[in-house]
Amino acid sequence: MDLSRSREKKSMRIVGLVTALSAVLAGSVAIPSAIAQSTPNSGSDLNINVSPDARLILTANELVYDYDNQIVTASGNVQIDYDKYKMVARRLVYDQNSGRLKAYGDIELIEPSGNVIYAQELDVTDDFADGFVNALRIETPDDTYIVADSAQRIGGDQAVFNNGVYTACEVCQDKPKSDKAPLWQVKARRVIQNGETQTITLQHARFELFGMPIAYIPTLQVPDHTVERKSGFLTPDFVVSDELGVGLTVPYFLVTGPRSDITFQVTGYTRQGFLGQAEFRRQFDNGAHVLTTAGIYQLDSNAFEEGTVDAENDARGMIASKGDFRINPRWIFGWDVMLQSDNSFSNTYGIEGYRNRTVPSNIYLTGLEGRNFFDLQAFYYDVQSINPQNIAEEQQPIVHPSLDYNKTFDQPVAGGELSFDANILSLTRREAEEYPFFDAYRGVKGTNTRLTAELDWRRTFYTDVGLLLTPILGLRGDVNYLDVDRPLTYPGPFVDADSVGRYMATAGLEARYPILFSTENSSHIVEPIAQIFVRPDEQYAGGLPNEDAQSFIFDATNLFEQDKFSGYDRIEGGTRANLGIRYTGTFDNGMSLRGVFGQSFQLAGLNSFATDDLVNVGASSGLETARSDYVGGIGLDLPNGLTFTTQGRFDEADFSLQRLDLGGSYSGRNFSTAISYTSVVPQPGYGTDSYRHEFKGAASVRFAEYWRAFGAIEWDLENDIITNNTWGFGYDDECTAISLAYTQTRDENEAVDWSIGVRISLRTLGDFKVGRSEDVGYDSKLWDNNDNGSSPFTTVY
């Protein structure tokens, strides 16, 4: 046998096929001399420069070139990698006369756009543009799928699929032709993928859910995976209300520029007419701005309760502006403000983002660098109510402004850490806010401005025996400017001066002695702690407005705080000692245990928690006596996701339980829950003459691969009233989220209100809702990286 002639014949076959394929992919049929003179490598793999701009890699078990008919055939595990196109097939045939390239058998073609095409037969022109495909399946980079009986590529930008199916649900890889339908799909007579307009259009489409036809849609258009934003109609929403009637919302998304867009929205109500809404969004290099408007002229105001704001106003509307801008890497400036024609429009018509009972408007400037922090804010609270005499809004403060500044000095001062805090609070309240059931004031009428500055220094010394000693020095000064009305029913002293100054100096010492001991499988730290703070009495205790120190619960979390008040309007004074012990344990199996227990003592001077206060902040707190109540807490974390915490306060005389807080949570794949229980003895100073026992719980159970049942409850055990309960079910997978929730609420008079919410989220198609979003009660994030997403770009005709 002539081996040289055999090698020459094989070389001619391989070179001929490479030349032909080069012509297919490069759009030319000429044979470059450089290729004709090349020598093949061993085996079937070739890596030949067919043009200055592209490289071709071809692998096949057998290559044959018929010079007479100019037909190239590659058989067996054919693989092509050329100019970002990648294709595998069982057999490939190229007819150089007709310029057609045909592939057969288990074809997989990856296009430069990222689309993956699966087919059994592929017929394309020599420039990979026009072509015809049978038994087609396409996977796009955003995990959407198109399956069709056949398809034809027209030019480089458009493909037409006949009898196609479109879905974002994963197609079974083992049985891609299985009769089992995905959870949802859209069947269409023609599916047109247009690369120029970046859309996928489904003509004569039928939407199917669980394999059952639900709706017929003449034309449905969605963006392809390359689109981030595209103009078009969004999916509609439905609302049902006694006063408004049945409502259908039709939104339209309009792209106005590379960084701007508008969402127009019209809702037709059967009783009240048409509500128009618009949201203008603009992105800048350093931030973004959103402008929201809405308005309606009511057709049937008599549908609302007589004498309410809803019934007394026909022409109603709102406007809101929201901005957030990064001035530089350290400073952020922004605002979120809302104005409306009356005190209930946004709540009544459920304007997204502004429907809550209390809507705060604020302007802010925030700076953060290293350990330094600056925050300046102004607030106005819009309390939405159907009552024309909206006294609740008059009682809310107008804050102008609130400033917090903290600086921790980088360099040690006298070997210790020095920090500086400043706070400014200025507000006006148009009406005093009184508790109706006892003599206390959440706020007084008028204008109150307070300026506070505070220095704190501390340094820790480590002794040879392991004792840690931390001396603490503090100095604080306050100035109040008052133009307020004196609270008439307040029994305590109240300052009548226009301006008041006060100070507080603190000298303290903290001693800690951490003891470490270990076993074979665990390590433990037991740390006795003792603190003493020497201070003068609080000046004007309870005689100044208290705006930011109203919330106070004495427990294990603030046992060792230098000042236990929650804000600046009150200052803890007198000489006080805090004693306790802290424990932390870790175990090799991943379990951790922690606990704290202790007591506080007023050694000398005026006890700030035993003085009168506008809101009785220290009453029944456990700190109003010279020896405080005992407080303790235990926390347990298990490696399986179970956590448990408990805190308690016990009477200093008989150790009876005064307050108990229990909490627990678990998070697993098939079950998650969180519960809490609170028990509090009667607190007449806060207007509660009976015990309080409250239970809250929420749980979610996965009872099938994608199905969950969920529920939540709030239970007033003392009065045996379930004040709030929600239950429902949800389904979520890679392409779909479905939820239905029923919510029932009861007030103290056992008046019942209920709502039902339904939501269906289909990735790439959009969300379908019945009821407001807060009624749905279940939410699931289906995909982590979804720029073009489900939503804003689906067009329905």
Buried (B, 14 or more C-beta within 10 A) or exposed (E): EEEEEEEEEBEBBBBBBBBBBBBBBBBBBEBBEEBEEBEBEEEBEBEBBBBEEBEBEBBBEEBBBEEEEBBBBBBEBBBBBBBEBBBBBBBBBBBBEEBBBBBBBEBBBBBEEEBBBBBBBBBBBBBBBBBBBBBBBBBBEBBBBBBBEBBBBEEEEBBBBBBBBBBBBBBEEEEEEEEEBBBBBBBBEBBBBBBEBBBBBBBEBBBBBEEEEEEEBEEBBBBBBEBEBBBBBBBBBBBEBEBBBEBEBBBBBBBEEEEBBBBBBBBBBBBBBEBBBBBBBBBEEEBBBBBBBBBBEBBBBEBBEEEBBBBEBEEBBBBBBBBBBBEEEEBBBBBBBBEBBBBBBBBBBBBEBBBEEEBBBBBBBBBEEEEBBBBBBBBBBBBBBBBBEBEBBBBBBBBBBBBBBBBBEEEEEEEBBBBBBBBBBBBBBEBBBBBEEBBBBBBBBBBBBBBBBBBBBBBEEEEEEEEBBBBBBBBBBBBBBBEBEEBEEBEBEBBEEEEBEBEBEBBBBBBBBBEEEEEEEBEBBBBBBBBBBBBBBBBBBBBBBBBBBBEBBBBBEBBBBBBBBBBBBBBBBBBBBBBBBBBBBBBEEEBBBBBBBBBBBBEEBBBBBBBBBBBBBBBBBBBBBEEBBBBBBBBBBBEEEBBBBBBBBBBBEEEEEBBBBBBBBBEEEEBBBBBBBBBBBEBEBBBBEEEBBBBBBBBBBBEEEBBBBBBBBBBBBBEEBBBBBBBBBBBBBEBBBBBBBBBBBBEEEEEEEEBBBBBBBBBBBBBBBBBBBEBBBBEBEBBEEBEBBBBBBBBBE
